[in-house]
């Protein structure tokens, strides 16, 4: 307890969370500090539905604050559901002090889910079929930006999914998310151009602004590196 706040410290590792079980007291604010040491592992995509948390952890310190209002369990997990943990919320009158503990043994990864080393299996992801012809970016005459627009749905992923732009000219890449991302496809990025994964949330729009300096082929991927599209820089 620090200045009336329950401080919970946890590490995110390639193999899960440590510690991963906590006892906290109802009605007292909680500061959940997560030290993310493997920001591109499956464990970095953390979900706690009861706390309305669905985030991709950035490397280093990540902080979530909440006040537990009911006695009981508050579960959390990676987006694939393989790495788990929980808060046990007790009443103020309980004799049990705030505490942390860890599972005796890690849960083994199941086929098609996160690997034991934290890599992304993406086994449940649908096969992405590249567009037959790339979509050429349109230039906004007012800003001189090359504009790319694509739509994410759970059944088709991003569509269109193959694009061409010119090197040395600013790009505005817009993704209109109609559905929530699922599993390790929760997040989207372009390694080498957009290195911070963004969460796909239904009704939201992701807008990236960048200027490619080198020609070549860049993959649009999930947060774990599975290809879901292509950006060709000419």
Protein Blocks (a to p, Z undefined) as FASTA:
>chain_A
ZZhiacddddddfkbccdfbdcddehiacddddddfblmbfklmccdfknopacdddehj
dddddddfbgcddddddfkomagcddddddfklmbdcdddddfbdcdddehiacfkopaf
klmpccddddfbdcdddddfklopacddddddfklopadfbdcddehiacddddddfbdc
ehjllpccdehjamcccdddehiacddddddfbgcddddddfkopafbdcddZZ
